[in-house]
Amino acid sequence: MSDSGDQDSVDNPFFARLWSTMSTREPESIRVLRRENLEGLTGRVLEIGAGTGSNFGLYPASVTEVVAIEPEHRLAVLAREAAADAKVPVTVSTETVERYAASAGEPFDAVVCSLVLCSIADPDDVLRQLITMLRPGGELRFLEHVAGTGMRARFQRLADATVWPRLLGNCHTHRHTERSIAAAGFEVVRARHEWVLPAWVPMPASETAIGVAVRPG
């Protein structure tokens, strides 16, 4: 429940204000999926893009430590407040994944990604780094926006090419996340798609993928 130094942090004041509000009004459908994504975790966990700490209160008691990466320093302040109330030990770092990976040390038992791979400039590179920070057999738990098909795919590509990333912290909704996870060397052992908003709602980020991938032993 401590924090590390502010190295290589991100400055995105508009998104920080927006997400600080949005995270307090998450649909119950997302909360249910967040909880499912963390079920059964044990040992040391690395969480990428922790935001305001929405996951912290949902970790099971079998988790012995969470290292949470949140490079947007305004969001990290809120994440540290959430960490202070968490039932498991949480350390919040404002380093980027790339910088943290250079000195990560002991491998983790699991990595958690929740609605974050869509906003990373090079998710393929980050996923390749994440697999090196896991012990053999360690899990990647993911809950992420995914690319749709047909008209929704065209809508997502249009949104991604215009205002959506500018408003929502570089979020790109038309990404083939499961394909990227497999390409990084993970074995996807289970995954499914869920709608967090009704399919008819004209939002590019309504469809998510939730699943578990492992680093081969």
Helices and strands as residue ranges (DSSP letters): H 13-22, G 23-25, H 28-38, E 43-48, G 56-58, E 63-69, H 73-84, E 90-93, H 97-101, E 108-114, H 123-132, E 134-145, H 150-161, H 164-167, H 177-183, E 187-195, E 207-214
